[in-house]
Amino acid sequence: MRTIQEFSYTGIASAVPRYFHSSSFEQEWIDRRTRLIGSWTCPVLLLQGSDDPLQPREFYDDPEVLAKLPAGSGLHLFDTGHFWPFEAPGEMVEVLLSFLGRPA
């Protein structure tokens, strides 16, 4: 229901493709590796569906990149596709609560 609501805003049909075409996953990956990760100072939790055909898994499980994350950071690959919050909502809540230091 929330997804339908978000995609119902006026102009969204042209805004979303424009956003995604303004850059590329490769450029995002370069930016992340060369300048963004180094500026992060608090723990970061990377979440991704392991079977997402749109975001290459290597963007998330590269040991070189993971080693550059701030202390306390983590990675969780869901056994899902692109829409992991909808495909594994219970697991998502458990992972987030654990990361935030609360018992799941």
C-alpha positions in Angstrom: 0.0 0.0 0.0 2.8 2.4 0.9 4.6 1.7 -2.4 1.4 2.5 -4.3 1.0 5.8 -2.3 4.6 6.8 -3.0 4.3 6.1 -6.7 1.0 8.1 -7.0 2.5 11.5 -6.5 2.2 13.9 -9.5 5.3 13.8 -11.7 6.7 10.6 -10.1 6.6 8.7 -13.4 9.1 11.0 -14.9 11.1 11.8 -11.7 12.1 8.3 -10.9 13.7 7.4 -14.3 15.4 10.9 -14.3 16.9 10.2 -10.9 18.2 6.8 -12.0 19.5 8.0 -15.4 21.3 11.0 -13.9 24.1 8.7 -12.7 24.9 5.0 -12.9 25.6 2.2 -10.5 29.2 2.2 -11.7 29.6 5.9 -10.9 27.8 5.4 -7.5 30.2 2.6 -6.8 33.2 4.7 -7.7 32.0 7.6 -5.5 31.3 5.3 -2.6 34.8 3.7 -2.8 36.8 6.9 -3.4 35.1 9.5 -1.2 31.9 8.6 0.5 32.9 5.7 2.7 35.9 7.5 4.0 33.7 10.4 5.3 31.4 8.1 7.3 32.0 8.3 11.0 29.2 6.3 12.6 28.5 2.6 12.1 26.7 1.8 8.8 24.5 -1.2 8.1 24.5 -2.3 4.5 21.3 -4.1 3.5 20.7 -5.8 0.2 18.9 -8.7 -1.4 21.4 -11.3 -2.5 19.4 -12.1 -5.6 18.8 -8.5 -6.7 19.3 -8.4 -10.4 19.6 -4.6 -10.4 22.3 -4.1 -7.8 25.3 -6.4 -8.3 26.1 -8.3 -5.1 29.8 -7.4 -5.4 28.8 -3.8 -4.6 28.0 -5.0 -1.1 30.3 -8.0 -0.2 33.7 -6.6 -1.4 36.1 -7.3 1.6 38.2 -4.2 0.7 35.1 -2.0 1.0 33.8 -3.6 4.1 37.2 -3.1 5.8 36.9 0.7 5.2 33.5 1.0 7.0 33.5 2.6 10.5 33.8 0.3 13.5 30.6 -1.4 14.4 29.3 -1.4 10.8 27.8 -4.5 9.2 26.4 -6.1 6.1 23.3 -8.3 5.8 22.4 -9.9 2.5 18.8 -11.1 2.5 17.8 -14.2 0.6 15.6 -12.1 -1.6 15.4 -10.0 -4.7 15.4 -6.2 -5.0 12.5 -5.4 -2.6 13.8 -7.1 0.5 11.8 -4.9 2.9 8.6 -6.5 1.4 10.1 -9.9 0.7 11.5 -10.5 4.2 9.9 -8.0 6.6 10.3 -10.1 9.8 14.0 -10.7 9.0 14.5 -7.0 8.3 13.1 -6.0 11.7 15.3 -8.5 13.4 18.4 -7.3 11.6 17.6 -3.6 12.4 16.9 -4.3 16.0 20.1 -6.3 16.4 22.1 -3.5 14.7 20.6 -0.9 17.0 21.5 -2.9 20.0 18.1 -4.1 21.0 17.1 -7.8 21.4 15.2 -9.0 18.4 
